[in-house]
Structures are given as C-alpha cells and as structure tokens.
Amino acid sequence: MSIKGISRTTAVVLTIAIIVVAAIGYYYFTLPPPPPKGELKFWNYWDGTNREAINALVEEWNEKNPDIHVTSVTISWGELLPKLMAAAAGGEVPEVAIGDLVWMPKLAKTGMLVSLNDFIKDINYTDFYPEMRKIGSYDNKIYSLPVSANNLQLFYNKDIFEANGLDPNKPPTTWDELLTIAKACTDPDKGIWGMELYTGTGEGLTWQFQVYLWQAGGEFLSADLSRAAFNSPEGKRALQFWVDLIQKDKVSPLAPWGLFGQGKAAMVMDGTWMVGGWRPGGWAPITFSWGTAAMPIPSGGVQATNMGGEQIFIFKTTDEKQRAAWEFVKWLTSKETQIHWDILTGFMPVRDSVARDAVYTTWAQTTEPRLGPFIENQKYAHSRPMVTQYPEISDAFSEEIQKALYGTVSVDAALANAETRVNQILAAAG
Amino acid sequence: MKDETKTAIICIAPALVVIGIFTLLPIFYSFYLSLTDWDGFSPIKNFVGFSNYLELISSSDFWKSVGVTFYYAVGITIISVVAGLVLASVINRSGRLMSFHRVIFFIPVVTSFVAAGVVFRSLFSPAGFLSDTFRSIGLSPPNWLADPTLAMPALIIVGVWNRLGFNTVISLAALQSIPRGYYDKAKIDGAGNWSRFRFITVPLMKPIILLLLVMSMVDAFLIFDLAFAMTGGDPLGATRVVGLYLYRNAFHYYKMGLASAIAVIVIAIILTMSLIQMKLSKFGREA
C-alpha cells in the first residue's frame, strides 16, 4: 500500500483532476446565483378600480421582467383567508399574496411564510411606518411588508350643514363641537340624524370604537397582549360619549350602517376608501356636497385613528421562486411603484418618503384634497392588537358594547362584561 | 334473490352512491370532526371526546340561538302554510288569471335570499322607503331592524314572502287534484261552504299540508343567508339564528370541531322535529 505503487502519470492526472474539481467547486459556490426565473401567482382581494390598478401595475412589471411572469388572481375578501390557510395547510400555495393586516398573526403562525429578514437588507426598511412594520413581525421575525394603508376620519354632509345654518367649511374639531353640530342637524321628522355610529355587532363596531378609546387616551389590550385594558376611565369616557349621542341627545340612530351615504346623517367616521367611492365617478357616487376632516378629539385627548390596509408576503416554495417573488415584492413596495399605486387607488402611503414626495403631495392637493386629513393623520394611526384570537375578541367586545348602546346595561357593566369575555378568550389557546 | 329485488337494487344503486358520497359521508365526517379540536387547516386533529358538546350545552349563547331559530321557523311555517292554503283557494277561483297569479307568487321563491335581504334591509331602514312612508302620513316609523322585538318579525315577513309562493303552488296543485264531483255531491246533500271545506278539502289535503309543514319547518330551521344579509344577527342577538352562530365559529374563529358539533345538534333537532310531526299526523301511514 505504498505510494510507490502509483505511477507518475497517474499521480499527475489525479492532481490535475483534484485541482479542476476544486476550481469548479469554488467557482460554482462563490458565483452569485443566476437571476431567478419563474411564473408567480399573486393572490389578492382588490376589486373594482383597485383591481384595474393592480392589473395595470402587474402588466407593467411583466413588460419589464420577461423572466418573472406574475399573474394576479382576485379572490374575494371573505374567501381569501380560508383559501390562504387551506393552501398553507398542504394545498397549492401562491408564490405571493396579500392579506388584511388583522390576518397576519394567523398566517405567520402557519410557518409557511418566508422570513424576509435577509431580503430586507436590500431595501430601506425603516422608511415604512413603524406601526405597519409591527404588523409584519411575528416572533421577532419579519414576514410581510406593508403595501397599502387606510384610516378612519370624519366625513360630513355640507348640504345638511348649510340647511341648518352652519358653515360648511367648519367641521367640528372636538367631541363637544361634534355634539353641538349633531344636535343642530338632527331632524326626526325628516329622518335626518347628526352623527352616524356603527351600532351593529362585529368588527365594524369594534374598530370604530377603538378610535374613540385611543383618543380618550385608553388602550384596547395590555401592552403584553395578555388581557383587556379598555375597562378604564378612558374607556368609560369613550363609551359614555357614544351612549349619550344615542340615548340622551338622540342625535345618532340605532340603525343598519349606511345612512350617511343616503344623505340621512350629517356626519360619519369612515375609511379612506370612501373618498374614492363617494366622489363623482366612484363606485358609490353621491350627489350631495361633502367634505372630510380629521376626527374630532375629546378635550384633553389625543389624535388617533385606526389603521386598515394590506400586507404582502411570500410563501415557502422553491429557493428560486422565493427569490423571484422577492424581486416582485421589492418592486411593488418601492417608493416609485407606491406613488403610482397610491395615485391610482387613493390608498394612503405606507412609506414616509412617499408621503413627502412632491409628485404625490401635489397630486393629492390638486386632484383630491379630501384625502388630506387621511394623509396628514396616518401618523396617528394605531394598529389593532396582533393576536390570533382577534376576530373572536372583536365579536365578543362588540356584543357587550352594543348592550350599552341599546341602554339595556350601564356603561360600567358593559365594559366589565366585555373585559371578562375578552380575558377568557385570551386565556384560551389561540 | 327475486328478480324484482335485483332490479330494484340496480335502479336504486346510482342514487344511493350519490347520496352516500355527498350526503351521508359528510354527515359522518362532520360527526367525527365534532369530536376533535380541528382548526380547519392544521393537519393535526386532536380527539377531545364530547367536550365540544359540553361546551355548547353550557353556552347560553348557543341555546339563545336555537330559541331564536325556533321562533323564526315556527313563524314561517304557520304563516306560510296557512296563507298558502288561503291564497291557493283564492287563486283556484280566479279562472283565467290563474297562471298569471301562479307566476307572480312564485317569483320570490326563485329570488336569492342574499339579494332579498339587502333590498329589505334598506326598505326597513330608518332612512328607507317604509319609514319615509310612515313619516309622510305623520306617523313615527317603527325602527324595525334596530328594535329587538321587531327585528325577528321583520325577518319572518321576508321569509314568508319567499316561502309563500312555493306553498301556494303546491297547495293549488293539490286543490286541483280533488275531483269537483265530491263538492257537487256534497252540495246536493246540503253541505255548506264550511262543511265542504272541513269534510272534503281538509282530509284530502292533509298529506300535502303535512308535507308542507315538515318542509317549511326544516327549510326555515336552516336559515342563514337571509339573516346574514339582512340583520347579521342584530340587535342584541335577537336574530342570531343557529346558522349564523355556526358560521361564526367555523369561519371567523376557525373552531371547526365546535362548529361541527353545532351542525350535528342541528341535524338531531331537525330529525326529531320531523319524526314528531310525522307521528302526530300519522303521516307515514297515510302516505
């Protein structure tokens, strides 16, 4: 077994072979990976004009990037989460998808989303608003990026204001002013109310009420998300305000949602998307003249609103497809694409640089000044608590609060009952 | 095996297979799920015994929703069957207009509950046509959908509006199958309107009336889409029927085990109701 047994030629050939293999190996492993290619499916629930907008953007992407072809698939809001969850549980996943921000804990928990921690080194991640970055994180990892945003502000009917001798360019700025104006506008004989509140059960009530709670200085859940925090003097102040509007001052009706759009309520708090919906040519155009304003705040309170919107994320597939998907996500959330997207849809900026961009601000001021209060106050937007039990918490909360709105239980009792139920749900495994 | 039996088996087999796969299998699977804590997605289904059932039995929300559903179902059944009979008798005498009437009353039957729910919601709204009409004649309008005592009647009105046409058309067909000669002979024997109705119409219509009672009851008990579109269970849970309660647990909270247990209990309730109705009426014997 001695080396002498190997001929000189064999030794030379072997040495060369080893060097070649090593060289190839070195070359192969240090070379940057080839640009990813692939077909990507992109699930989202944007419909109507928003669907046209996303289709236009995807088309633009496909023209510029022949190697990564994206197909946008519209699935209704109600169906998308069940479909995503079913896909994550073993079905065929789309490479890229968006989700309502309240879905994110549930989706991240499936373990089927790609962690973006390495990818985001490519981009200026801190340019996204902090509250929105919070939504994209789960267990100290980043799983999604904000792609669109909206919030809640005051809409008011200028025609009703004028008919009641009020200045149509002076919307209320405080809760007291809101009440005064609401009283002036309410006319039971005509079936017109001052302020429309969301009095049905479900997330509609909960997310509207949270705005008043935050404005009064309260919190919905404790900081560690382990228990309810709304049963506080601030919570009582907010709920008392609602109950008084309905029961004492009778300026808000107990009625199915939608009176403002029918011209039967002088004021309402609603979302950014309604600016696009109610304007001429929108998807729910209204004939009367209306304006928007920052949501009035209580004396000694703070500015606050609730944040809605979508996050975009990548499913675990193959390495190449994940990298291809990232290229698309990076492009869609980039400053330039976002400006285009926000102008097409009327959504709020998710990046500080977009909100400060001259092209964007000029567009907003000239084309749709009614978006102004939404853009200016996006920075006061809170995100709803990121817990997997949120849908159940939201329903339970709204059911107990509704009892106070109907006057069947006191403000104190309603908040205490809601607290008990929410704590029970939080204590159960999510 | 007799040839007849063989033929019977061959003829029934296709239907049995279809029913087996699409009806029986899901029911058994649903029962299996009701014994687990499945969340609808995860591959893990932990066996939890009857704890879902125990949770439901001790839940006042669940029993309230069952009660609300009975309120709706009984309301629909009584009103739509009785009104259907009356309407059928009237239409039966309308002569040449009969087919026209049949079509008119049948239109709601083929209208989607979701569409109807949305339309009636705005009709009943304080800003809606009904309320405006009340105001125009100087009355203060009832707040149908926001009044816990009126919301369910409003839902029943729409349910009956939808159900009436079907019950009328079936009753009409049954009325027309009664030979006219019976009435003529009874008349000769001196029977009045009421006697003829009581001793000829009712006994001959009995199997159909009972069928309509069972069908209306079962159908109404499964109400979901109308309540979903019109009231969403509001106010104060006054219209939160068991279908909505199930939907919420299944598709809001992803508690598939609990939702399946609700479904199993609903099946049991419907089965019991149908059996009682058949027993009371000796339906099985006559049919």
Boltz contact constraints between the chains, C-beta under 6 A:
constraints:
  - contact:
      token1: [A, 85]
      token2: [B, 41]
      max_distance: 6.0
  - contact:
      token1: [A, 86]
      token2: [B, 41]
      max_distance: 6.0
  - contact:
      token1: [A, 89]
      token2: [B, 41]
      max_distance: 6.0
  - contact:
      token1: [A, 191]
      token2: [B, 126]
      max_distance: 6.0
  - contact:
      token1: [A, 191]
      token2: [B, 127]
      max_distance: 6.0
  - contact:
      token1: [A, 191]
      token2: [B, 135]
      max_distance: 6.0
  - contact:
      token1: [A, 200]
      token2: [B, 232]
      max_distance: 6.0
  - contact:
      token1: [A, 200]
      token2: [B, 234]
      max_distance: 6.0
  - contact:
      token1: [A, 201]
      token2: [B, 234]
      max_distance: 6.0
  - contact:
      token1: [A, 253]
      token2: [B, 126]
      max_distance: 6.0
  - contact:
      token1: [A, 254]
      token2: [B, 146]
      max_distance: 6.0
  - contact:
      token1: [A, 255]
      token2: [B, 126]
      max_distance: 6.0
  - contact:
      token1: [A, 255]
      token2: [B, 146]
      max_distance: 6.0
  - contact:
      token1: [A, 256]
      token2: [B, 121]
      max_distance: 6.0
  - contact:
      token1: [A, 256]
      token2: [B, 125]
      max_distance: 6.0
  - contact:
      token1: [A, 256]
      token2: [B, 145]
      max_distance: 6.0
  - contact:
      token1: [A, 259]
      token2: [B, 127]
      max_distance: 6.0
  - contact:
      token1: [A, 262]
      token2: [B, 127]
      max_distance: 6.0
  - contact:
      token1: [A, 264]
      token2: [B, 127]
      max_distance: 6.0
  - contact:
      token1: [A, 391]
      token2: [B, 252]
      max_distance: 6.0
  - contact:
      token1: [A, 391]
      token2: [B, 253]
      max_distance: 6.0
  - contact:
      token1: [A, 392]
      token2: [B, 253]
      max_distance: 6.0
  - contact:
      token1: [A, 406]
      token2: [B, 236]
      max_distance: 6.0
